């Protein structure tokens, strides 16, 4: 499969970061953010969970 802009790791990382930030700061629920960004709830929840883990384990 040829990689397109939509499947680029850089684009995906940006979408992940945006989804996590919106869940944390917008007051919207994961299902609402998922719908707004055309994501699955499962993916959005996993990204938020991973972001929480990374925030706790990050050095500094």
VOPAGU-2260 file (C-alpha; in pm, 1 decimal, decimal comma):
REM VOPAGU-2260
SITE   aa  ch    i         X         Y         Z
SITE  UNK   A    0       0,0       0,0       0,0
SITE  UNK   A    1     136,1     337,4     -96,6
SITE  UNK   A    2     160,3     585,3     187,2
SITE  UNK   A    3     -44,2     899,3     137,1
SITE  UNK   A    4     -53,9    1222,2     329,1
SITE  UNK   A    5    -352,0    1094,1     527,4
SITE  UNK   A    6    -158,6     786,3     643,5
SITE  UNK   A    7     167,6     964,7     711,4
SITE  UNK   A    8     301,1     907,6    1064,1
SITE  UNK   A    9     338,5    1284,5    1097,4
SITE  UNK   A   10     -27,2    1344,6    1015,7
SITE  UNK   A   11    -136,8    1067,2    1250,4
SITE  UNK   A   12      75,7    1208,2    1533,6
SITE  UNK   A   13     -84,2    1548,3    1480,4
SITE  UNK   A   14    -434,6    1401,5    1490,0
SITE  UNK   A   15    -350,0    1209,4    1806,6
SITE  UNK   A   16    -212,5    1518,8    1977,1
SITE  UNK   A   17    -514,3    1725,0    1871,7
SITE  UNK   A   18    -759,7    1463,2    1996,5
SITE  UNK   A   19    -587,2    1430,7    2335,3
SITE  UNK   A   20    -567,1    1807,8    2379,6
SITE  UNK   A   21    -933,5    1854,4    2288,3
SITE  UNK   A   22   -1045,3    1584,2    2530,6
SITE  UNK   A   23    -844,5    1744,6    2808,5
SITE  UNK   A   24    -932,2    2107,7    2745,6
SITE  UNK   A   25   -1263,0    2139,0    2560,9
SITE  UNK   A   26   -1505,0    1996,3    2812,6
SITE  UNK   A   27   -1635,2    1761,7    2543,0
SITE  UNK   A   28   -1655,1    1387,6    2589,6
SITE  UNK   A   29   -1442,7    1133,2    2405,2
SITE  UNK   A   30   -1742,1    1031,1    2189,6
SITE  UNK   A   31   -1802,8    1395,4    2093,0
SITE  UNK   A   32   -1437,5    1454,5    2002,8
SITE  UNK   A   33   -1426,9    1124,4    1814,5
SITE  UNK   A   34   -1729,3    1225,2    1610,4
SITE  UNK   A   35   -1591,4    1575,4    1544,5
SITE  UNK   A   36   -1257,8    1437,3    1419,7
SITE  UNK   A   37   -1407,5    1132,4    1243,5
SITE  UNK   A   38   -1220,1     887,4    1467,6
SITE  UNK   A   39   -1322,5     570,4    1641,2
SITE  UNK   A   40   -1391,6     606,8    2012,1
SITE  UNK   A   41   -1157,7     316,7    2079,1
SITE  UNK   A   42    -864,9     496,0    1916,5
SITE  UNK   A   43    -935,0     825,4    2090,4
SITE  UNK   A   44    -964,6     657,2    2431,4
SITE  UNK   A   45    -639,6     466,8    2376,2
SITE  UNK   A   46    -456,4     786,4    2277,4
SITE  UNK   A   47    -583,8     972,5    2584,9
SITE  UNK   A   48    -487,0     679,5    2808,1
SITE  UNK   A   49    -139,9     667,0    2648,3
SITE  UNK   A   50    -105,3    1043,5    2692,9
SITE  UNK   A   51    -189,4    1007,6    3062,1
SITE  UNK   A   52      71,9     735,3    3103,6
SITE  UNK   A   53     333,3     938,0    2915,1
SITE  UNK   A   54     262,3    1245,1    3129,9
SITE  UNK   A   55     325,1    1045,9    3449,2
SITE  UNK   A   56     638,0     869,4    3327,2
SITE  UNK   A   57     800,5    1160,9    3143,6
SITE  UNK   A   58    1133,5    1267,1    3293,4
SITE  UNK   A   59    1165,1    1609,6    3443,4
